[in-house]
């Protein structure tokens, strides 16, 4: 693991590291914010998964989360969104597939399956590295994310009951099987058999979830162009959660769009939400 940058912020340190990933077979970067309390002992961790086109930098530089992580004594980890520089033909052709668009799945299709294993990277390899190298309380981790990363946060939680103490999301892709972004990504990474898609769809996973009680927090801007293009479908997840008695709070925010201005506005609420469970 190599330190790429280090900046003091709100009494703690915002750092970026690179490391060699076994799952993705390439060099990956992640951002990590270490609050002042991490100097004197072990603290909980909140993972943040970014959306399409992002690297670890978007959250680090635009969300304004560090102030609240400093106050609540939580480590923030922001990974990249796909393998990088793996030289697969076509990987840089579009913004919503390939580089910057790993969709947090383990690909099964020949062209992609050797490198595109973001699900295992996020749920296994990266937490193992973070817990080995930083002062974490390893059984106190939570997860959040935005858009494609909101989908990632939801599926990582629903597929691993008890692994994350809490989950939240900003404008998540809630039902990727039934939206254009998800259909394109799942066809490319998982093939055309839709049975395999269900393993990575938050609505489908909620139908069979039987782990510890979740209290899902979602913020969604009403002026989000991707909401009106039916890419996000939060109402489908609310319907399933209501059928299955899974507590979910979908807060529809007047005039807010899909941007990091929206995320920066509500990140304090999300960190407070996670702090409640991480510190219980
Ligand atoms: N380039 C695309 C849209 C790209 C975009 O809006 N990406 C979002 C996430 S969308 C879902 O995963 C994002 O977070 N962008 C980075 C940022 O800093 O805003 C287009 O033009 O339509």
Boltz pocket constraint, residues with backbone or C-beta under 6 A from the ligand:
constraints:
  - pocket:
      binder: B
      contacts: [[A, 50], [A, 51], [A, 52], [A, 53], [A, 54], [A, 58], [A, 62], [A, 95], [A, 146], [A, 147], [A, 148], [A, 149], [A, 258], [A, 259], [A, 260]]
      max_distance: 6.0
